[in-house]
């Protein structure tokens, strides 16, 4: 299909989009695109990850058109994507002006649109997937010099982008008509960090959680659940970075097995990343091969199936999350969550109802809460996840767009 034939009502700009990327931003934007297209909206997604030989790929599925552009796989990817897409949009400006709504991720809006002639009849909605509290929490934790060696260089480099993030967020707040925050705490963090824009944030900001398929997940749990009788399966899901908590997850299982003598627990690690060599070495050094299983990244459907079928507790000791999709989906499956009592987790983990929060960085308490969490009733956990259902969550965004176009 020629790019000149593209027509749309909503243009969605995102550097991350499945199936090439496993992560929260990619899944969030894909869920929005598919939900709106199934509701009858014409949606154009302009994403990255095209093949180097085919630098521009256009595919259509019903009301959804996906354009993939090529950009080099070097960090920061969102920055390179913004520059590439901006040049592409210049060529198809007549098409984008037929669209009334542009939806993009924070950090990209101003970079992409600042030099384009997007007239005032268009509405820009920017999605903010987190705040500067992510690097702040990271830098606080590394004041503990004993953990310095556990932080891979690429993670340091990512958080050193913080000043650039701060600059671009302010620019995005200035040019956007509406803001979407993926969780309540992200909105509150923005109000504290950018107090001069607090009124605008409160008036134009809306909370839109990642839309999960709540009914599907609850039925999946009912249909496949066969919890092990003689062991408790604990899952860690995520990239193997220090800030994601794999360091604390493995240490807590070590304490559970070797100090508390709880031999009927296993940790299943779903994910890959730069801390994989450290993880393998730690398992070998502490003789944990019976208790820690490395399963790598699984396709999303297989991951959810394994969680639903086997897992008793999700262990998620991350230093910062915006809207942790894994927690939302796990709770929809009836799986309680154990994490640290940090500002982000208070929104998602209700003490004794759908999980427990240990004081950071208390590994003893984290380990003991794993035992307590196995006693939480599955139905109680599921009830707390209903608010994340995509029919509830994405309807908020749809109402904004309908009001905007009226």
C-alpha atoms as a printed R data frame, in Angstrom:
    type eleno elety resid chain resno       x       y      z
1   ATOM     1    CA   UNK     A     1   0.000   0.000  0.000
2   ATOM     2    CA   UNK     A     2   1.304   3.459 -0.852
3   ATOM     3    CA   UNK     A     3   1.903   5.798  2.084
4   ATOM     4    CA   UNK     A     4  -0.058   8.457  0.152
5   ATOM     5    CA   UNK     A     5  -3.306   6.512  0.612
6   ATOM     6    CA   UNK     A     6  -3.158   6.559  4.426
7   ATOM     7    CA   UNK     A     7  -6.122   8.204  6.119
8   ATOM     8    CA   UNK     A     8  -6.770   8.301  9.853
9   ATOM     9    CA   UNK     A     9  -8.602   9.989 12.696
10  ATOM    10    CA   UNK     A    10  -5.931   9.291 15.319
11  ATOM    11    CA   UNK     A    11  -2.184   9.329 14.687
12  ATOM    12    CA   UNK     A    12  -0.219   7.413 17.301
13  ATOM    13    CA   UNK     A    13   3.524   8.066 17.449
14  ATOM    14    CA   UNK     A    14   5.613   5.582 19.453
15  ATOM    15    CA   UNK     A    15   9.194   4.350 19.255
16  ATOM    16    CA   UNK     A    16   8.230   1.052 20.952
17  ATOM    17    CA   UNK     A    17   5.573  -1.227 19.458
18  ATOM    18    CA   UNK     A    18   5.200  -5.044 19.516
19  ATOM    19    CA   UNK     A    19   6.037  -7.658 18.441
20  ATOM    20    CA   UNK     A    20   9.644  -6.509 18.398
21  ATOM    21    CA   UNK     A    21   9.718  -5.111 21.919
22  ATOM    22    CA   UNK     A    22   8.680  -6.659 25.218
23  ATOM    23    CA   UNK     A    23   7.878  -3.826 27.591
24  ATOM    24    CA   UNK     A    24   5.304  -1.578 29.201
25  ATOM    25    CA   UNK     A    25   5.423   1.338 26.742
26  ATOM    26    CA   UNK     A    26   5.139  -0.931 23.706
27  ATOM    27    CA   UNK     A    27   2.239  -2.935 25.128
28  ATOM    28    CA   UNK     A    28   0.416   0.180 26.336
29  ATOM    29    CA   UNK     A    29   0.470   1.824 22.913
30  ATOM    30    CA   UNK     A    30  -0.445  -1.376 21.096
31  ATOM    31    CA   UNK     A    31  -3.439  -1.938 23.376
32  ATOM    32    CA   UNK     A    32  -4.673   1.602 22.740
33  ATOM    33    CA   UNK     A    33  -4.268   1.288 18.965
34  ATOM    34    CA   UNK     A    34  -6.075  -2.040 18.765
35  ATOM    35    CA   UNK     A    35  -8.863  -1.072 21.165
36  ATOM    36    CA   UNK     A    36  -9.656   2.154 19.289
37  ATOM    37    CA   UNK     A    37  -9.486   0.490 15.868
38  ATOM    38    CA   UNK     A    38 -11.931  -2.208 17.010
39  ATOM    39    CA   UNK     A    39 -14.235   0.557 18.257
40  ATOM    40    CA   UNK     A    40 -14.414   1.925 14.717
41  ATOM    41    CA   UNK     A    41 -11.737   4.623 14.877
42  ATOM    42    CA   UNK     A    42  -9.256   4.883 12.020
43  ATOM    43    CA   UNK     A    43  -5.848   4.675 13.675
44  ATOM    44    CA   UNK     A    44  -2.431   5.285 12.142
45  ATOM    45    CA   UNK     A    45   0.562   4.050 14.152
46  ATOM    46    CA   UNK     A    46   4.012   5.306 13.196
47  ATOM    47    CA   UNK     A    47   6.563   3.168 15.011
48  ATOM    48    CA   UNK     A    48  10.136   2.009 14.653
49  ATOM    49    CA   UNK     A    49  11.826  -1.349 14.114
50  ATOM    50    CA   UNK     A    50  11.546  -1.660 10.346
51  ATOM    51    CA   UNK     A    51  14.040  -3.908  8.589
52  ATOM    52    CA   UNK     A    52  17.246  -2.106  7.465
53  ATOM    53    CA   UNK     A    53  16.643  -3.410  3.925
54  ATOM    54    CA   UNK     A    54  13.017  -2.225  3.945
55  ATOM    55    CA   UNK     A    55  13.334   1.123  5.621
56  ATOM    56    CA   UNK     A    56   9.611   1.796  5.474
57  ATOM    57    CA   UNK     A    57   6.961  -0.899  5.939
58  ATOM    58    CA   UNK     A    58   3.211  -0.205  5.816
59  ATOM    59    CA   UNK     A    59   0.637  -2.776  6.960
60  ATOM    60    CA   UNK     A    60  -3.109  -2.457  7.339
61  ATOM    61    CA   UNK     A    61  -5.453  -4.483  9.516
62  ATOM    62    CA   UNK     A    62  -9.032  -3.244  9.367
63  ATOM    63    CA   UNK     A    63  -9.116   0.289 10.756
64  ATOM    64    CA   UNK     A    64  -5.516   0.020 11.965
65  ATOM    65    CA   UNK     A    65  -2.585   1.060  9.787
66  ATOM    66    CA   UNK     A    66   0.937   0.472 11.070
67  ATOM    67    CA   UNK     A    67   3.899   2.251  9.497
68  ATOM    68    CA   UNK     A    68   7.312   1.065 10.603
69  ATOM    69    CA   UNK     A    69  10.343   3.231  9.998
70  ATOM    70    CA   UNK     A    70  13.946   2.227 10.373
71  ATOM    71    CA   UNK     A    71  16.319   3.867 12.813
72  ATOM    72    CA   UNK     A    72  19.660   2.628 14.219
73  ATOM    73    CA   UNK     A    73  19.501   0.488 17.353
74  ATOM    74    CA   UNK     A    74  21.569   2.829 19.498
75  ATOM    75    CA   UNK     A    75  20.511   4.554 22.719
76  ATOM    76    CA   UNK     A    76  18.624   6.660 23.393
77  ATOM    77    CA   UNK     A    77  16.242   4.954 20.919
78  ATOM    78    CA   UNK     A    78  13.354   7.323 21.584
79  ATOM    79    CA   UNK     A    79  15.574  10.276 20.619
80  ATOM    80    CA   UNK     A    80  16.760   8.717 17.339
81  ATOM    81    CA   UNK     A    81  13.181   7.660 16.547
82  ATOM    82    CA   UNK     A    82  11.915  11.212 17.093
83  ATOM    83    CA   UNK     A    83  14.368  12.633 14.579
84  ATOM    84    CA   UNK     A    84  13.644   9.938 11.968
85  ATOM    85    CA   UNK     A    85   9.863  10.191 12.313
86  ATOM    86    CA   UNK     A    86   9.963  13.966 12.140
87  ATOM    87    CA   UNK     A    87  11.580  13.740  8.704
88  ATOM    88    CA   UNK     A    88   9.035  11.148  7.613
89  ATOM    89    CA   UNK     A    89   6.105  13.280  8.775
90  ATOM    90    CA   UNK     A    90   7.351  16.178  6.714
91  ATOM    91    CA   UNK     A    91   6.812  14.045  3.606
92  ATOM    92    CA   UNK     A    92   3.275  13.024  4.556
93  ATOM    93    CA   UNK     A    93   2.124  16.281  6.109
94  ATOM    94    CA   UNK     A    94  -0.955  16.449  3.906
95  ATOM    95    CA   UNK     A    95  -2.076  13.132  5.347
96  ATOM    96    CA   UNK     A    96  -1.452  13.946  8.986
97  ATOM    97    CA   UNK     A    97  -3.466  17.152  8.622
98  ATOM    98    CA   UNK     A    98  -6.528  15.015  7.892
99  ATOM    99    CA   UNK     A    99  -6.201  13.651 11.428
100 ATOM   100    CA   UNK     A   100  -7.617  15.614 14.308
101 ATOM   101    CA   UNK     A   101  -5.822  13.861 17.176
102 ATOM   102    CA   UNK     A   102  -2.119  13.110 17.618
103 ATOM   103    CA   UNK     A   103  -1.193  10.789 20.482
104 ATOM   104    CA   UNK     A   104   2.451  10.405 21.409
105 ATOM   105    CA   UNK     A   105   4.754   9.431 24.256
106 ATOM   106    CA   UNK     A   106   6.349  11.894 26.611
107 ATOM   107    CA   UNK     A   107   9.864  13.010 25.560
108 ATOM   108    CA   UNK     A   108   8.909  12.735 21.875
109 ATOM   109    CA   UNK     A   109   6.091  15.264 21.357
110 ATOM   110    CA   UNK     A   110   8.157  18.465 21.163
111 ATOM   111    CA   UNK     A   111  11.083  16.765 19.395
112 ATOM   112    CA   UNK     A   112   8.826  15.450 16.637
113 ATOM   113    CA   UNK     A   113   6.361  18.277 16.167
114 ATOM   114    CA   UNK     A   114   8.236  21.491 16.933
115 ATOM   115    CA   UNK     A   115   9.218  22.181 13.303
116 ATOM   116    CA   UNK     A   116   6.141  20.770 11.618
117 ATOM   117    CA   UNK     A   117   3.257  22.868 10.425
118 ATOM   118    CA   UNK     A   118   0.556  21.221 12.526
119 ATOM   119    CA   UNK     A   119  -2.272  23.711 12.560
120 ATOM   120    CA   UNK     A   120  -4.283  24.742 15.610
121 ATOM   121    CA   UNK     A   121  -7.242  22.509 14.732
122 ATOM   122    CA   UNK     A   122  -5.230  19.445 15.818
123 ATOM   123    CA   UNK     A   123  -5.155  18.210 19.368
124 ATOM   124    CA   UNK     A   124  -1.981  16.811 20.873
125 ATOM   125    CA   UNK     A   125  -2.331  14.268 23.665
126 ATOM   126    CA   UNK     A   126   0.908  13.214 25.326
127 ATOM   127    CA   UNK     A   127   1.237  10.037 27.382
128 ATOM   128    CA   UNK     A   128   3.641  10.196 30.310
129 ATOM   129    CA   UNK     A   129   4.836   6.729 31.324
130 ATOM   130    CA   UNK     A   130   6.801   7.814 34.379
131 ATOM   131    CA   UNK     A   131   8.569  10.707 36.007
132 ATOM   132    CA   UNK     A   132  11.944  11.891 37.195
133 ATOM   133    CA   UNK     A   133  11.369   9.896 40.371
134 ATOM   134    CA   UNK     A   134  12.746   6.881 38.482
135 ATOM   135    CA   UNK     A   135  16.349   8.192 38.377
136 ATOM   136    CA   UNK     A   136  15.913   9.810 41.794
137 ATOM   137    CA   UNK     A   137  15.077   6.433 43.380
138 ATOM   138    CA   UNK     A   138  17.959   4.844 41.517
139 ATOM   139    CA   UNK     A   139  20.550   7.351 42.698
140 ATOM   140    CA   UNK     A   140  19.315   7.123 46.282
141 ATOM   141    CA   UNK     A   141  19.797   3.366 46.282
142 ATOM   142    CA   UNK     A   142  23.351   3.448 44.917
143 ATOM   143    CA   UNK     A   143  24.489   5.583 47.817
144 ATOM   144    CA   UNK     A   144  24.925   2.146 49.347
145 ATOM   145    CA   UNK     A   145  28.424   1.505 47.959
146 ATOM   146    CA   UNK     A   146  28.062  -2.279 48.357
147 ATOM   147    CA   UNK     A   147  25.555  -2.341 45.511
148 ATOM   148    CA   UNK     A   148  27.594  -0.285 43.063
149 ATOM   149    CA   UNK     A   149  29.066  -3.323 41.349
150 ATOM   150    CA   UNK     A   150  25.609  -4.731 40.625
151 ATOM   151    CA   UNK     A   151  24.608  -1.823 38.384
152 ATOM   152    CA   UNK     A   152  25.488  -2.410 34.697
153 ATOM   153    CA   UNK     A   153  27.062   0.476 32.720
154 ATOM   154    CA   UNK     A   154  24.092   0.778 30.328
155 ATOM   155    CA   UNK     A   155  21.799   1.361 33.285
156 ATOM   156    CA   UNK     A   156  24.045   4.150 34.550
157 ATOM   157    CA   UNK     A   157  24.018   5.706 31.082
158 ATOM   158    CA   UNK     A   158  20.223   5.542 30.915
159 ATOM   159    CA   UNK     A   159  19.783   7.395 34.179
160 ATOM   160    CA   UNK     A   160  22.402   9.961 33.182
161 ATOM   161    CA   UNK     A   161  19.858  11.098 30.582
162 ATOM   162    CA   UNK     A   162  17.837  12.598 33.441
163 ATOM   163    CA   UNK     A   163  18.628  16.286 32.662
164 ATOM   164    CA   UNK     A   164  17.581  15.784 29.027
165 ATOM   165    CA   UNK     A   165  14.379  14.051 30.169
166 ATOM   166    CA   UNK     A   166  13.593  16.951 32.471
167 ATOM   167    CA   UNK     A   167  14.079  19.509 29.686
168 ATOM   168    CA   UNK     A   168  11.914  17.614 27.191
169 ATOM   169    CA   UNK     A   169   9.120  16.916 29.681
170 ATOM   170    CA   UNK     A   170   8.772  20.650 30.284
171 ATOM   171    CA   UNK     A   171   8.598  21.249 26.534
172 ATOM   172    CA   UNK     A   172   5.969  18.513 26.125
173 ATOM   173    CA   UNK     A   173   3.881  19.972 28.945
174 ATOM   174    CA   UNK     A   174   3.961  23.348 27.183
175 ATOM   175    CA   UNK     A   175   2.791  22.208 23.748
176 ATOM   176    CA   UNK     A   176   0.314  19.441 24.663
177 ATOM   177    CA   UNK     A   177  -3.430  20.012 24.842
178 ATOM   178    CA   UNK     A   178  -4.042  17.075 27.170
179 ATOM   179    CA   UNK     A   179  -1.886  14.832 29.334
180 ATOM   180    CA   UNK     A   180  -2.367  11.143 29.981
181 ATOM   181    CA   UNK     A   181  -0.684   9.747 33.088
182 ATOM   182    CA   UNK     A   182  -0.474   5.970 33.271
183 ATOM   183    CA   UNK     A   183  -1.058   5.963 37.037
184 ATOM   184    CA   UNK     A   184  -2.229   8.286 39.791
185 ATOM   185    CA   UNK     A   185   1.167   8.513 41.448
186 ATOM   186    CA   UNK     A   186   2.766   9.649 38.160
187 ATOM   187    CA   UNK     A   187   0.328  12.572 38.001
188 ATOM   188    CA   UNK     A   188   1.111  13.514 41.617
189 ATOM   189    CA   UNK     A   189   4.843  13.261 40.934
190 ATOM   190    CA   UNK     A   190   4.483  15.672 38.013
191 ATOM   191    CA   UNK     A   191   2.617  18.139 40.203
192 ATOM   192    CA   UNK     A   192   5.460  18.058 42.755
193 ATOM   193    CA   UNK     A   193   8.272  18.180 40.196
194 ATOM   194    CA   UNK     A   194   6.744  20.894 37.992
195 ATOM   195    CA   UNK     A   195   4.880  23.031 40.487
196 ATOM   196    CA   UNK     A   196   4.740  26.010 38.134
197 ATOM   197    CA   UNK     A   197   2.599  23.889 35.813
198 ATOM   198    CA   UNK     A   198   0.524  22.315 38.581
199 ATOM   199    CA   UNK     A   199  -2.779  23.962 37.637
200 ATOM   200    CA   UNK     A   200  -2.429  22.923 34.005
201 ATOM   201    CA   UNK     A   201  -1.546  19.365 35.019
202 ATOM   202    CA   UNK     A   202  -4.624  19.094 37.232
203 ATOM   203    CA   UNK     A   203  -6.955  20.613 34.641
204 ATOM   204    CA   UNK     A   204  -5.680  18.794 31.548
205 ATOM   205    CA   UNK     A   205  -4.368  15.561 33.038
206 ATOM   206    CA   UNK     A   206  -6.250  12.266 33.131
207 ATOM   207    CA   UNK     A   207  -5.355   8.855 34.539
208 ATOM   208    CA   UNK     A   208  -5.480   6.042 31.975
209 ATOM   209    CA   UNK     A   209  -4.110   2.765 33.298
210 ATOM   210    CA   UNK     A   210  -2.707   0.190 30.872
211 ATOM   211    CA   UNK     A   211  -5.835  -1.573 29.683
212 ATOM   212    CA   UNK     A   212  -5.707  -5.235 30.626
213 ATOM   213    CA   UNK     A   213  -8.097  -7.916 29.375
214 ATOM   214    CA   UNK     A   214  -9.596  -8.471 32.812
215 ATOM   215    CA   UNK     A   215 -12.323 -10.963 31.881
216 ATOM   216    CA   UNK     A   216  -9.965 -13.026 29.728
217 ATOM   217    CA   UNK     A   217  -7.338 -13.190 32.474
218 ATOM   218    CA   UNK     A   218  -9.746 -14.168 35.237
219 ATOM   219    CA   UNK     A   219 -11.170 -16.953 33.056
220 ATOM   220    CA   UNK     A   220  -7.656 -18.079 32.137
221 ATOM   221    CA   UNK     A   221  -6.814 -18.416 35.809
222 ATOM   222    CA   UNK     A   222  -9.954 -20.449 36.500
223 ATOM   223    CA   UNK     A   223  -9.360 -22.753 33.541
224 ATOM   224    CA   UNK     A   224  -5.669 -23.619 33.881
225 ATOM   225    CA   UNK     A   225  -4.698 -23.140 37.524
226 ATOM   226    CA   UNK     A   226  -2.957 -26.242 38.888
227 ATOM   227    CA   UNK     A   227  -0.857 -24.980 41.765
228 ATOM   228    CA   UNK     A   228   1.842 -27.312 42.914
229 ATOM   229    CA   UNK     A   229   0.950 -29.221 46.078
230 ATOM   230    CA   UNK     A   230   4.448 -29.550 47.512
231 ATOM   231    CA   UNK     A   231   6.037 -26.267 46.488
232 ATOM   232    CA   UNK     A   232   5.299 -22.570 46.126
233 ATOM   233    CA   UNK     A   233   6.309 -20.932 42.868
234 ATOM   234    CA   UNK     A   234   7.461 -17.325 43.144
235 ATOM   235    CA   UNK     A   235   7.805 -15.382 39.885
236 ATOM   236    CA   UNK     A   236  10.051 -12.467 38.996
237 ATOM   237    CA   UNK     A   237   9.102 -10.887 35.662
238 ATOM   238    CA   UNK     A   238  11.166  -8.147 34.021
239 ATOM   239    CA   UNK     A   239  14.441  -7.059 32.553
240 ATOM   240    CA   UNK     A   240  17.465  -8.094 34.567
241 ATOM   241    CA   UNK     A   241  18.485  -4.608 35.621
242 ATOM   242    CA   UNK     A   242  19.358  -3.501 39.119
243 ATOM   243    CA   UNK     A   243  16.523  -0.960 39.230
244 ATOM   244    CA   UNK     A   244  13.990  -3.682 38.356
245 ATOM   245    CA   UNK     A   245  14.852  -5.554 41.536
246 ATOM   246    CA   UNK     A   246  16.285  -8.893 40.387
247 ATOM   247    CA   UNK     A   247  19.168  -8.362 42.837
248 ATOM   248    CA   UNK     A   248  16.705  -8.166 45.741
249 ATOM   249    CA   UNK     A   249  14.506 -10.968 44.401
250 ATOM   250    CA   UNK     A   250  17.303 -13.547 44.322
251 ATOM   251    CA   UNK     A   251  18.712 -12.422 47.674
252 ATOM   252    CA   UNK     A   252  15.294 -12.803 49.311
253 ATOM   253    CA   UNK     A   253  14.936 -16.364 48.007
254 ATOM   254    CA   UNK     A   254  18.437 -17.098 49.282
255 ATOM   255    CA   UNK     A   255  17.405 -15.877 52.736
256 ATOM   256    CA   UNK     A   256  14.126 -17.790 52.577
257 ATOM   257    CA   UNK     A   257  15.851 -21.076 51.739
258 ATOM   258    CA   UNK     A   258  19.103 -20.863 53.686
259 ATOM   259    CA   UNK     A   259  18.141 -18.790 56.733
260 ATOM   260    CA   UNK     A   260  14.437 -19.499 57.252
261 ATOM   261    CA   UNK     A   261  14.858 -23.094 56.010
262 ATOM   262    CA   UNK     A   262  11.793 -22.870 53.765
263 ATOM   263    CA   UNK     A   263  12.706 -25.501 51.198
264 ATOM   264    CA   UNK     A   264   9.349 -25.662 49.381
265 ATOM   265    CA   UNK     A   265   9.801 -22.351 47.530
266 ATOM   266    CA   UNK     A   266  11.147 -21.814 44.007
267 ATOM   267    CA   UNK     A   267  11.887 -18.569 42.180
268 ATOM   268    CA   UNK     A   268  11.161 -18.548 38.442
269 ATOM   269    CA   UNK     A   269  12.934 -15.665 36.693
270 ATOM   270    CA   UNK     A   270  11.210 -14.541 33.487
271 ATOM   271    CA   UNK     A   271  13.480 -12.066 31.725
272 ATOM   272    CA   UNK     A   272  16.914 -11.311 30.340
273 ATOM   273    CA   UNK     A   273  19.354  -8.454 30.720
274 ATOM   274    CA   UNK     A   274  22.862  -7.376 31.665
275 ATOM   275    CA   UNK     A   275  22.687  -8.850 35.194
276 ATOM   276    CA   UNK     A   276  22.298 -12.365 33.811
277 ATOM   277    CA   UNK     A   277  25.988 -13.278 34.370
278 ATOM   278    CA   UNK     A   278  25.757 -12.017 37.955
279 ATOM   279    CA   UNK     A   279  22.563 -14.043 38.457
280 ATOM   280    CA   UNK     A   280  24.157 -17.251 37.153
281 ATOM   281    CA   UNK     A   281  27.224 -16.731 39.305
282 ATOM   282    CA   UNK     A   282  25.152 -16.022 42.424
283 ATOM   283    CA   UNK     A   283  22.996 -19.135 41.901
284 ATOM   284    CA   UNK     A   284  26.132 -21.278 41.574
285 ATOM   285    CA   UNK     A   285  27.993 -19.655 44.468
286 ATOM   286    CA   UNK     A   286  25.043 -19.946 46.869
287 ATOM   287    CA   UNK     A   287  24.040 -23.433 45.705
288 ATOM   288    CA   UNK     A   288  20.570 -22.278 44.623
289 ATOM   289    CA   UNK     A   289  20.186 -24.259 41.400
290 ATOM   290    CA   UNK     A   290  17.305 -26.256 42.934
291 ATOM   291    CA   UNK     A   291  15.493 -23.095 43.958
292 ATOM   292    CA   UNK     A   292  16.049 -20.549 41.169
293 ATOM   293    CA   UNK     A   293  15.035 -21.283 37.564
294 ATOM   294    CA   UNK     A   294  15.990 -19.003 34.660
295 ATOM   295    CA   UNK     A   295  13.280 -19.048 31.993
296 ATOM   296    CA   UNK     A   296  14.266 -16.020 29.890
297 ATOM   297    CA   UNK     A   297  11.765 -13.916 27.975
298 ATOM   298    CA   UNK     A   298   8.609 -15.688 26.869
299 ATOM   299    CA   UNK     A   299   6.011 -14.476 24.347
300 ATOM   300    CA   UNK     A   300   3.263 -12.681 26.227
301 ATOM   301    CA   UNK     A   301   0.625 -15.402 25.797
302 ATOM   302    CA   UNK     A   302   3.010 -18.091 27.071
303 ATOM   303    CA   UNK     A   303   4.102 -15.916 29.983
304 ATOM   304    CA   UNK     A   304   0.512 -15.328 31.086
305 ATOM   305    CA   UNK     A   305  -0.275 -19.015 30.712
306 ATOM   306    CA   UNK     A   306   2.672 -19.992 32.917
307 ATOM   307    CA   UNK     A   307   1.768 -17.389 35.529
308 ATOM   308    CA   UNK     A   308  -1.845 -18.532 35.601
309 ATOM   309    CA   UNK     A   309  -1.004 -22.239 35.736
310 ATOM   310    CA   UNK     A   310   1.880 -22.379 38.194
311 ATOM   311    CA   UNK     A   311   2.645 -19.200 40.109
312 ATOM   312    CA   UNK     A   312   1.588 -18.552 43.717
313 ATOM   313    CA   UNK     A   313   3.183 -15.140 44.327
314 ATOM   314    CA   UNK     A   314   4.679 -12.399 42.149
315 ATOM   315    CA   UNK     A   315   7.878 -10.948 43.623
316 ATOM   316    CA   UNK     A   316   8.338  -7.432 42.256
317 ATOM   317    CA   UNK     A   317  10.948  -5.508 44.313
318 ATOM   318    CA   UNK     A   318  11.457  -2.751 41.731
319 ATOM   319    CA   UNK     A   319  12.854   0.614 42.801
320 ATOM   320    CA   UNK     A   320  10.386   2.464 40.587
321 ATOM   321    CA   UNK     A   321   7.453   1.623 38.349
322 ATOM   322    CA   UNK     A   322   4.982   3.883 36.626
323 ATOM   323    CA   UNK     A   323   2.157   1.480 35.775
324 ATOM   324    CA   UNK     A   324   3.443  -2.070 36.313
325 ATOM   325    CA   UNK     A   325   1.527  -4.142 33.783
326 ATOM   326    CA   UNK     A   326   2.893  -7.371 35.254
327 ATOM   327    CA   UNK     A   327   1.356  -6.543 38.635
328 ATOM   328    CA   UNK     A   328  -2.014  -5.668 37.101
329 ATOM   329    CA   UNK     A   329  -2.156  -8.826 35.026
330 ATOM   330    CA   UNK     A   330  -0.933 -11.028 37.879
331 ATOM   331    CA   UNK     A   331  -3.601  -9.655 40.207
332 ATOM   332    CA   UNK     A   332  -6.224 -10.349 37.514
333 ATOM   333    CA   UNK     A   333  -4.994 -13.944 37.627
334 ATOM   334    CA   UNK     A   334  -5.464 -13.986 41.399
335 ATOM   335    CA   UNK     A   335  -1.719 -13.857 42.138
336 ATOM   336    CA   UNK     A   336  -0.742 -11.661 45.126
337 ATOM   337    CA   UNK     A   337   2.288  -9.374 44.908
338 ATOM   338    CA   UNK     A   338   5.193  -8.802 47.284
339 ATOM   339    CA   UNK     A   339   7.240  -5.657 46.770
340 ATOM   340    CA   UNK     A   340   8.957  -2.842 48.660
341 ATOM   341    CA   UNK     A   341   6.980  -0.077 50.355
342 ATOM   342    CA   UNK     A   342   8.011   2.704 47.980
343 ATOM   343    CA   UNK     A   343   5.834   5.620 46.800
344 ATOM   344    CA   UNK     A   344   4.920   3.946 43.499
345 ATOM   345    CA   UNK     A   345   3.774   0.651 45.075
346 ATOM   346    CA   UNK     A   346   1.204   2.182 47.432
347 ATOM   347    CA   UNK     A   347  -1.203   2.627 44.530
348 ATOM   348    CA   UNK     A   348  -1.108  -1.017 43.456
349 ATOM   349    CA   UNK     A   349  -0.480  -3.188 46.529
350 ATOM   350    CA   UNK     A   350  -3.048  -3.186 49.348
351 ATOM   351    CA   UNK     A   351  -1.634  -4.692 52.496
352 ATOM   352    CA   UNK     A   352  -3.012  -8.159 53.184
353 ATOM   353    CA   UNK     A   353  -5.603  -7.860 50.399
354 ATOM   354    CA   UNK     A   354  -3.639  -8.316 47.184
355 ATOM   355    CA   UNK     A   355  -0.114  -8.501 48.549
356 ATOM   356    CA   UNK     A   356   2.421  -7.095 51.003
357 ATOM   357    CA   UNK     A   357   4.970  -4.270 50.999
358 ATOM   358    CA   UNK     A   358   8.257  -4.685 52.872
359 ATOM   359    CA   UNK     A   359  10.262  -1.742 54.132
360 ATOM   360    CA   UNK     A   360  13.066  -0.953 51.685
361 ATOM   361    CA   UNK     A   361  15.644  -2.579 51.621
362 ATOM   362    CA   UNK     A   362  14.660  -5.125 54.318
363 ATOM   363    CA   UNK     A   363  15.281  -8.535 52.715
364 ATOM   364    CA   UNK     A   364  14.242 -10.378 55.876
365 ATOM   365    CA   UNK     A   365  10.778  -8.822 55.823
366 ATOM   366    CA   UNK     A   366  10.536  -9.266 52.047
367 ATOM   367    CA   UNK     A   367  11.229 -12.995 52.469
368 ATOM   368    CA   UNK     A   368   8.740 -13.445 55.299
369 ATOM   369    CA   UNK     A   369   6.033 -11.672 53.291
370 ATOM   370    CA   UNK     A   370   6.485 -14.259 50.538
371 ATOM   371    CA   UNK     A   371   5.285 -16.867 53.018
372 ATOM   372    CA   UNK     A   372   2.346 -14.743 54.192
373 ATOM   373    CA   UNK     A   373   1.292 -13.916 50.625
374 ATOM   374    CA   UNK     A   374   0.646 -17.580 49.831
375 ATOM   375    CA   UNK     A   375  -2.247 -17.426 52.323
376 ATOM   376    CA   UNK     A   376  -4.132 -14.579 50.592
377 ATOM   377    CA   UNK     A   377  -7.426 -15.610 49.045
378 ATOM   378    CA   UNK     A   378  -7.378 -15.557 45.245
379 ATOM   379    CA   UNK     A   379 -10.809 -13.918 44.893
380 ATOM   380    CA   UNK     A   380  -9.745 -10.968 47.050
381 ATOM   381    CA   UNK     A   381  -6.784 -10.342 44.774
382 ATOM   382    CA   UNK     A   382  -8.868 -10.509 41.578
383 ATOM   383    CA   UNK     A   383 -11.424  -7.973 42.830
384 ATOM   384    CA   UNK     A   384  -8.732  -5.309 43.230
385 ATOM   385    CA   UNK     A   385  -7.699  -5.601 39.556
386 ATOM   386    CA   UNK     A   386 -11.077  -4.762 38.012
387 ATOM   387    CA   UNK     A   387 -10.226  -1.040 37.809
388 ATOM   388    CA   UNK     A   388  -7.480  -1.807 35.266
389 ATOM   389    CA   UNK     A   389  -9.887  -3.344 32.746
390 ATOM   390    CA   UNK     A   390  -9.374  -1.750 29.332
391 ATOM   391    CA   UNK     A   391 -13.083  -1.094 28.850
392 ATOM   392    CA   UNK     A   392 -12.955   1.151 31.915
393 ATOM   393    CA   UNK     A   393  -9.498   2.595 31.381
394 ATOM   394    CA   UNK     A   394  -9.536   3.342 27.647
395 ATOM   395    CA   UNK     A   395 -13.069   4.724 27.759
396 ATOM   396    CA   UNK     A   396 -11.579   7.645 29.700
397 ATOM   397    CA   UNK     A   397  -9.255   8.403 26.794
398 ATOM   398    CA   UNK     A   398 -12.020   7.916 24.246
399 ATOM   399    CA   UNK     A   399 -14.245  10.397 26.089
400 ATOM   400    CA   UNK     A   400 -11.446  12.994 25.937
401 ATOM   401    CA   UNK     A   401 -11.127  12.509 22.187
402 ATOM   402    CA   UNK     A   402 -14.918  12.658 21.623
403 ATOM   403    CA   UNK     A   403 -15.169  15.874 23.639
404 ATOM   404    CA   UNK     A   404 -12.171  17.268 21.768
405 ATOM   405    CA   UNK     A   405 -13.704  16.574 18.352
406 ATOM   406    CA   UNK     A   406 -17.207  17.812 19.287
